[in-house]
């Protein structure tokens, strides 16, 4: 079906390009014109076709009776009249080929060095001019430079719906029926495989196949054609899909990030304007609208767990390192003493100093650890520490709530947030999100390689 879809889309492209490229087909593949003109409702234009027929009749008359015969003069008179009518009525306008008429007029004016196209045609189709310039030479010029342009004109029939006649739908109908039957068959199998799906969901599973059924926007059939060719392994669209996804994600991420950042900053600024900063700093619970779901002070509980972990688990494990640091500092202090440097000349002093430093460092670390444990386990010490923290918080909050302080803080915070919003969002919009996505992709590559490397090879049994 991928090949069938490609053939159908090729016909669609040919149909869409036929009118713009009709002149090319007329010059190079005239057989296509005779076959496809009826499909588009195209007929020879009576005026321009009659004009060329008159020129052909003139050629035959000249070959029979000569250029100076009365019959040839009558044909020339008729051509002068028809030339004037074509210039005045512009029969090329119906085919949207007025530019072709202008090209004909320009070529004739240039050939006869005349400013008026009517005068140029009237002079060209005259016995004196053709006799003077050579009949064979001038008619050869017309057949080579003018006739092909006139021959490109056509008349396209108009239907009762006021639109140009186009029978391509009849050519496209068998393909539409074929793809419609395929869509129904696939929907039936999808419905059987997924009974929880509705018929609409089963049909929309391959929504892109609907583009084969609609009689308009046929150029969109490139989407299902590419998908089918990719699934048939005829072409590879992995790179294209990656680029499309990357473009969508980068644009979406940029806009979403800007919206989130600006919205958060606006909410904080609005809270500051409403005076919520004062309520945040207030020690009174009546000003705080906070919902407690478990009657537990989570901050206090977390602090207690962290403190106990440090005291009873972490500190004993790092005690040797603490002793080593203390010993090093004691040795360094002793070596800076002049008295100690003088005593080093005595035998055994160096060894005694090492033992002394070891004992002092161990004693300091042990006493420090014991003091911390006693302070943590002593309820009086814990109570005093809690009172100190509470008093510090109340004093700080009280001083911060003074009118001149809180007003200044609110103004500074509001301006600071505004500066962040302007500068950060501006830099955010200038940042290349595609580079960020590329960096993210590169970060995933080692993980993919590692996952591939640990897959065991199958053993040959």
C-alpha positions as CSV (number, residue, x, y, z in Angstrom):
1,X,0.0,0.0,0.0
2,X,3.0,2.3,0.4
3,X,3.7,2.1,-3.3
4,X,0.0,2.7,-4.1
5,X,-0.1,5.7,-1.8
6,X,3.0,7.1,-3.6
7,X,1.4,6.6,-7.0
8,X,-1.7,8.4,-5.8
9,X,0.3,11.3,-4.4
10,X,2.3,11.5,-7.6
11,X,-0.9,11.9,-9.6
12,X,-2.1,14.5,-7.1
13,X,1.2,16.5,-7.7
14,X,0.8,16.2,-11.4
15,X,-2.7,17.4,-11.3
16,X,-1.8,20.4,-9.1
17,X,1.1,21.3,-11.3
18,X,-0.6,20.7,-14.6
19,X,-2.0,24.2,-15.1
20,X,1.2,26.1,-14.1
21,X,3.3,23.7,-16.2
22,X,1.0,23.3,-19.2
23,X,3.3,25.5,-21.4
24,X,6.2,23.1,-20.6
25,X,4.1,20.1,-21.6
26,X,2.9,21.8,-24.7
27,X,6.5,22.5,-25.9
28,X,8.1,19.2,-24.9
29,X,5.4,16.6,-24.4
30,X,2.4,17.6,-26.5
31,X,0.8,14.1,-26.1
32,X,0.2,15.0,-22.4
33,X,-1.8,18.0,-23.5
34,X,-4.1,16.0,-25.7
35,X,-4.7,13.5,-22.9
36,X,-5.1,15.7,-19.9
37,X,-6.7,18.9,-21.3
38,X,-10.2,17.2,-21.2
39,X,-9.7,16.3,-17.5
40,X,-9.2,20.0,-16.7
41,X,-12.0,21.1,-19.0
42,X,-9.5,22.9,-21.3
43,X,-10.4,23.7,-24.9
44,X,-8.7,25.7,-27.7
45,X,-9.6,29.3,-27.4
46,X,-11.7,30.4,-30.4
47,X,-10.0,33.8,-31.0
48,X,-6.4,32.8,-30.7
49,X,-7.0,29.4,-32.4
50,X,-8.8,31.2,-35.2
51,X,-6.0,33.7,-35.5
52,X,-3.4,30.9,-36.0
53,X,-5.8,29.2,-38.5
54,X,-5.9,32.5,-40.5
55,X,-2.1,32.7,-40.5
56,X,-1.9,29.1,-41.7
57,X,-4.5,29.9,-44.4
58,X,-2.4,32.9,-45.5
59,X,0.7,30.7,-45.8
60,X,-1.2,28.3,-48.0
61,X,-2.6,31.2,-50.1
62,X,0.8,32.7,-50.6
63,X,2.2,29.4,-51.7
64,X,-0.6,29.0,-54.2
65,X,-1.2,32.5,-55.6
66,X,1.7,34.6,-54.3
67,X,2.0,37.4,-51.8
68,X,0.7,40.1,-54.2
69,X,-2.6,38.3,-55.1
70,X,-6.0,39.8,-54.1
71,X,-6.7,36.6,-52.0
72,X,-3.5,37.1,-50.0
73,X,-4.3,40.8,-49.5
74,X,-7.7,39.8,-48.1
75,X,-6.1,37.4,-45.6
76,X,-3.6,40.1,-44.6
77,X,-6.5,42.5,-44.0
78,X,-8.3,40.0,-41.8
79,X,-5.1,39.4,-39.8
80,X,-4.7,43.1,-39.2
81,X,-8.3,43.2,-37.9
82,X,-7.8,40.1,-35.7
83,X,-4.6,41.5,-34.3
84,X,-6.3,44.7,-33.2
85,X,-9.2,42.7,-31.6
86,X,-6.8,40.5,-29.7
87,X,-4.9,43.5,-28.3
88,X,-8.1,45.3,-27.3
89,X,-10.1,42.3,-25.9
90,X,-7.2,40.4,-24.4
91,X,-8.4,36.8,-24.8
92,X,-5.5,35.6,-22.7
93,X,-7.0,37.0,-19.5
94,X,-9.4,34.1,-19.0
95,X,-6.4,31.7,-18.7
96,X,-4.6,34.2,-16.5
97,X,-2.0,34.6,-19.2
98,X,-2.1,38.4,-19.8
99,X,1.7,38.4,-19.4
100,X,1.9,36.2,-22.5
101,X,0.0,38.8,-24.5
102,X,2.4,41.5,-23.2
103,X,5.4,39.3,-24.3
104,X,3.9,39.0,-27.8
105,X,3.3,42.7,-28.0
106,X,6.9,43.5,-26.8
107,X,8.4,41.1,-29.3
108,X,6.5,42.5,-32.2
109,X,7.3,46.1,-31.2
110,X,11.0,45.3,-30.9
111,X,11.0,43.5,-34.2
112,X,9.5,46.4,-36.1
113,X,10.9,49.2,-33.9
114,X,7.5,50.5,-33.2
115,X,6.2,52.0,-30.0
116,X,2.6,50.9,-30.6
117,X,1.7,47.2,-30.7
118,X,-1.3,47.8,-33.0
119,X,0.9,49.8,-35.4
120,X,3.5,47.0,-35.3
121,X,1.0,44.3,-36.2
122,X,-0.7,46.4,-38.8
123,X,2.6,47.0,-40.5
124,X,3.8,43.4,-40.1
125,X,0.7,42.1,-41.9
126,X,1.0,44.3,-44.9
127,X,2.1,43.5,-48.5
128,X,4.7,46.2,-48.8
129,X,6.5,45.2,-45.6
130,X,6.4,41.5,-46.3
131,X,7.6,42.1,-49.8
132,X,10.4,44.4,-48.7
133,X,11.6,42.2,-45.8
134,X,11.1,38.8,-47.5
135,X,8.0,36.8,-46.9
136,X,9.9,33.6,-45.9
137,X,12.0,35.4,-43.4
138,X,9.2,37.3,-41.7
139,X,6.8,34.3,-41.5
140,X,9.6,32.2,-40.1
141,X,10.0,34.9,-37.4
142,X,6.3,34.7,-36.6
143,X,6.3,30.9,-36.4
144,X,9.3,30.9,-34.2
145,X,8.8,33.8,-31.8
146,X,5.0,34.7,-31.9
147,X,3.1,31.5,-32.8
148,X,4.3,29.4,-29.8
149,X,3.1,32.1,-27.4
150,X,-0.3,32.4,-29.0
151,X,-0.7,28.6,-29.0
152,X,-0.3,28.5,-25.2
153,X,-3.7,30.3,-24.7
154,X,-6.7,28.2,-24.0
155,X,-10.3,28.4,-22.7
156,X,-11.3,26.5,-19.6
157,X,-15.0,25.6,-19.2
158,X,-16.9,26.8,-16.1
159,X,-19.3,24.5,-14.4
160,X,-22.7,25.2,-12.9
161,X,-21.0,25.7,-9.5
162,X,-19.1,28.7,-11.0
163,X,-15.8,26.8,-10.7
164,X,-13.6,25.6,-13.5
165,X,-14.4,22.1,-14.6
166,X,-12.1,19.5,-13.1
167,X,-12.6,15.8,-13.5
168,X,-9.6,14.7,-11.5
169,X,-12.0,13.5,-8.8
170,X,-13.0,10.6,-11.1
171,X,-9.3,9.6,-11.4
172,X,-8.8,9.9,-7.7
173,X,-12.0,8.0,-6.7
174,X,-10.7,4.4,-7.1
175,X,-7.8,5.3,-4.8
176,X,-10.1,6.9,-2.2
177,X,-12.3,3.8,-2.3
178,X,-9.3,1.5,-1.8
179,X,-7.9,3.5,1.1
180,X,-11.3,3.8,2.6
181,X,-11.8,0.0,2.5
182,X,-8.3,-0.4,4.1
183,X,-9.2,2.1,6.8
184,X,-12.3,0.2,7.7
185,X,-10.5,-3.1,7.7
186,X,-7.7,-1.8,9.9
187,X,-10.3,-0.2,12.3
188,X,-12.1,-3.6,12.5
189,X,-8.9,-5.4,13.5
190,X,-8.0,-2.7,16.0
191,X,-11.4,-2.9,17.5
192,X,-11.0,-6.7,17.9
193,X,-7.6,-6.3,19.4
194,X,-8.7,-3.6,21.8
195,X,-12.3,-4.2,22.7
196,X,-12.2,-1.3,25.2
197,X,-11.9,1.1,22.3
198,X,-15.0,2.7,20.7
199,X,-15.4,2.5,16.9
200,X,-14.5,6.2,16.7
201,X,-11.3,5.6,18.7
202,X,-10.4,2.6,16.5
203,X,-11.0,4.6,13.3
204,X,-8.9,7.6,14.6
205,X,-6.1,5.3,15.6
206,X,-4.7,5.9,12.1
207,X,-6.2,9.4,11.6
208,X,-3.8,10.4,8.9
209,X,-5.4,7.9,6.4
210,X,-8.4,10.2,6.4
211,X,-6.3,12.6,4.2
212,X,-6.7,10.0,1.4
213,X,-10.5,10.3,1.5
214,X,-11.1,14.1,1.5
215,X,-11.5,15.6,-2.0
216,X,-9.7,18.8,-1.1
217,X,-6.3,19.7,0.4
218,X,-4.9,16.8,-1.5
219,X,-1.3,18.1,-1.0
220,X,-1.6,17.0,2.7
221,X,-1.5,13.4,1.5
222,X,2.3,13.8,1.8
223,X,1.9,13.1,5.5
224,X,0.4,9.5,5.2
225,X,2.6,8.8,2.2
226,X,5.8,9.5,4.2
227,X,4.5,7.6,7.2
228,X,3.7,4.6,5.0
229,X,7.1,4.7,3.3
230,X,8.9,5.0,6.6
231,X,7.0,2.0,8.0
232,X,7.8,0.0,4.9
233,X,11.5,0.8,5.4
234,X,11.7,2.5,2.0
235,X,12.8,5.8,3.5
236,X,14.0,6.7,7.0
237,X,12.4,9.6,8.8
238,X,14.0,9.3,12.1
239,X,16.1,12.4,11.7
240,X,13.0,14.4,10.5
241,X,11.0,13.2,13.5
242,X,13.8,14.1,15.8
243,X,14.0,17.6,14.4
244,X,10.2,18.1,14.5
245,X,10.0,16.9,18.1
246,X,13.0,19.1,19.0
247,X,11.4,22.2,17.5
248,X,8.1,21.6,19.2
249,X,9.7,20.9,22.6
250,X,12.0,23.8,22.4
251,X,9.2,26.3,21.6
252,X,6.9,24.8,24.2
253,X,9.6,24.7,26.9
254,X,10.6,28.3,26.2
255,X,7.0,29.7,26.5
256,X,6.1,27.5,29.4
257,X,9.2,28.4,31.4
258,X,8.6,32.1,30.8
259,X,5.0,31.8,31.9
260,X,5.9,29.9,35.0
261,X,8.7,32.3,36.0
262,X,6.7,35.4,35.4
263,X,3.6,34.0,37.2
264,X,5.6,33.0,40.3
265,X,7.2,36.4,40.5
266,X,3.9,38.2,40.0
267,X,2.4,36.1,42.8
268,X,5.2,37.0,45.2
269,X,4.9,40.7,44.2
270,X,1.1,40.6,44.8
271,X,1.6,39.0,48.2
272,X,4.1,41.8,49.1
273,X,1.6,44.4,48.0
274,X,-1.1,42.8,50.1
275,X,1.1,43.1,53.2
276,X,1.6,39.4,53.7
277,X,5.2,40.0,54.4
278,X,4.1,41.5,57.8
279,X,2.1,38.5,58.6
280,X,4.9,36.2,57.7
281,X,7.2,38.0,60.1
282,X,4.5,38.1,62.9
283,X,5.1,35.7,65.8
284,X,1.4,35.6,66.6
285,X,-0.3,32.5,65.3
286,X,-3.5,34.5,64.7
287,X,-1.9,36.1,61.7
288,X,-0.8,32.9,60.1
289,X,-3.2,31.0,58.0
290,X,-1.3,27.7,58.0
291,X,-3.0,24.3,58.0
292,X,-1.4,21.5,60.0
293,X,-2.4,18.0,59.0
294,X,-0.7,15.9,61.7
295,X,-0.2,18.2,64.7
296,X,3.6,17.8,64.3
297,X,6.2,20.5,63.9
298,X,8.0,19.0,60.9
299,X,10.9,21.4,61.1
300,X,11.5,20.7,64.7
301,X,11.2,16.9,64.2
302,X,13.6,17.0,61.2
303,X,16.1,19.1,63.2
304,X,15.9,16.6,66.1
305,X,16.5,13.6,63.8
306,X,19.4,15.3,62.0
307,X,21.0,16.3,65.3
308,X,20.7,12.9,66.8
309,X,22.1,11.3,63.6
310,X,25.1,13.6,63.7
311,X,25.8,13.1,67.4
312,X,25.3,9.3,67.8
313,X,26.2,8.0,64.3
314,X,28.3,10.4,62.4
315,X,30.5,12.0,65.1
316,X,31.9,8.6,66.4
317,X,32.9,7.6,62.9
318,X,34.8,10.8,62.2
319,X,36.5,11.0,65.6
320,X,39.8,9.6,64.4
321,X,40.0,12.2,61.7
322,X,39.2,14.9,64.3
323,X,41.9,13.6,66.6
324,X,44.4,13.7,63.7
325,X,43.6,17.3,62.9
326,X,43.9,18.3,66.5
327,X,47.2,16.5,66.8
328,X,48.6,18.2,63.7
329,X,47.6,21.6,65.0
330,X,49.2,20.9,68.4
331,X,52.4,19.8,66.8
332,X,52.5,22.9,64.6
333,X,52.0,25.1,67.6
334,X,54.8,23.4,69.6
335,X,57.2,23.6,66.7
336,X,56.7,27.4,66.6
337,X,57.8,27.7,70.2
338,X,61.6,28.6,70.7
339,X,61.7,26.8,74.0
340,X,60.4,23.6,72.4
341,X,63.0,23.8,69.6
342,X,65.7,24.1,72.3
343,X,64.4,21.0,74.1
344,X,64.5,18.9,70.9
345,X,68.3,18.5,71.4
346,X,67.6,16.4,74.5
347,X,67.2,12.7,73.9
348,X,63.6,11.3,74.0
349,X,61.9,14.7,73.9
350,X,60.7,14.1,70.3
351,X,59.0,10.8,71.3
352,X,57.5,12.3,74.5
353,X,56.1,15.2,72.4
354,X,54.3,12.8,70.0
355,X,52.7,10.9,72.9
356,X,51.8,14.2,74.6
357,X,50.1,15.5,71.4
358,X,48.2,12.2,70.9
359,X,46.9,12.3,74.5
360,X,45.9,16.0,74.3
361,X,44.1,15.6,71.0
362,X,42.3,12.5,72.2
363,X,41.3,14.2,75.4
364,X,40.0,17.3,73.6
365,X,38.0,15.3,71.1
366,X,36.5,13.0,73.8
367,X,35.6,16.0,76.0
368,X,34.1,17.8,73.1
369,X,32.0,14.9,72.1
370,X,30.9,14.2,75.7
371,X,29.9,17.9,76.1
372,X,27.8,17.8,72.9
373,X,26.1,14.6,74.1
374,X,25.4,16.0,77.5
375,X,24.0,19.2,76.1
376,X,21.8,17.2,73.8
377,X,20.5,14.9,76.5
378,X,20.2,17.6,79.2
379,X,16.6,18.8,79.3
380,X,17.6,22.1,80.9
381,X,20.1,22.8,78.2
382,X,17.6,22.0,75.5
383,X,15.0,24.2,77.1
384,X,17.5,27.1,77.4
385,X,18.5,26.7,73.7
386,X,14.8,26.7,72.7
387,X,14.2,29.8,74.7
388,X,17.2,31.5,73.1
389,X,16.0,30.6,69.6
390,X,12.5,31.8,70.4
391,X,13.7,35.0,71.9
392,X,16.0,35.7,68.9
393,X,13.1,35.1,66.5
394,X,10.7,37.3,68.4
395,X,13.2,40.1,68.7
396,X,14.1,40.0,65.0
397,X,10.4,39.8,64.0
398,X,9.5,42.7,66.2
399,X,12.3,44.9,64.8
400,X,11.5,44.0,61.3
401,X,7.8,44.9,61.7
402,X,8.6,48.5,62.5
403,X,6.9,50.7,59.9
404,X,9.9,52.3,58.3
405,X,11.8,49.0,58.1
406,X,8.9,46.9,56.7
407,X,8.1,49.6,54.1
408,X,11.6,49.8,52.9
409,X,12.0,46.0,52.8
410,X,8.7,45.7,50.8
411,X,9.8,48.4,48.3
412,X,13.2,46.8,47.8
413,X,11.8,43.3,47.5
414,X,9.3,44.5,44.9
415,X,11.9,46.3,42.8
416,X,14.3,43.4,43.1
417,X,11.6,40.9,41.9
418,X,10.8,43.3,39.0
419,X,14.4,43.4,38.0
420,X,14.7,39.6,38.1
421,X,11.6,39.3,36.0
422,X,12.8,41.7,33.3
423,X,16.4,40.5,33.1
424,X,15.9,36.8,33.6
425,X,12.9,36.5,31.2
426,X,14.8,38.5,28.6
427,X,17.8,36.2,28.9
428,X,15.5,33.2,28.9
429,X,14.0,34.3,25.6
430,X,17.5,34.8,24.1
431,X,18.7,31.4,25.3
432,X,18.9,28.7,22.6
433,X,16.6,25.9,23.8
434,X,17.8,23.7,21.0
435,X,21.3,23.8,22.5
436,X,19.8,22.7,25.8
437,X,17.9,19.9,24.2
438,X,21.1,18.8,22.4
439,X,23.0,18.8,25.7
440,X,20.3,16.7,27.2
441,X,20.5,14.2,24.3
442,X,24.3,14.0,24.7
443,X,23.8,13.3,28.4
444,X,21.6,10.3,27.6
445,X,24.1,8.8,25.2
446,X,26.5,7.3,27.9
447,X,23.5,5.8,29.7
448,X,22.3,4.2,26.4
449,X,25.8,2.8,25.7
450,X,26.2,1.5,29.2
451,X,22.8,-0.2,29.1
452,X,23.7,-1.8,25.8
453,X,27.1,-3.0,27.0
454,X,25.6,-4.9,30.0
455,X,23.3,-7.0,27.8
456,X,24.6,-10.6,28.0
457,X,25.4,-12.3,24.8
458,X,23.4,-15.4,24.0
459,X,25.3,-18.6,24.5
460,X,25.6,-21.2,21.8
461,X,24.2,-24.5,23.1
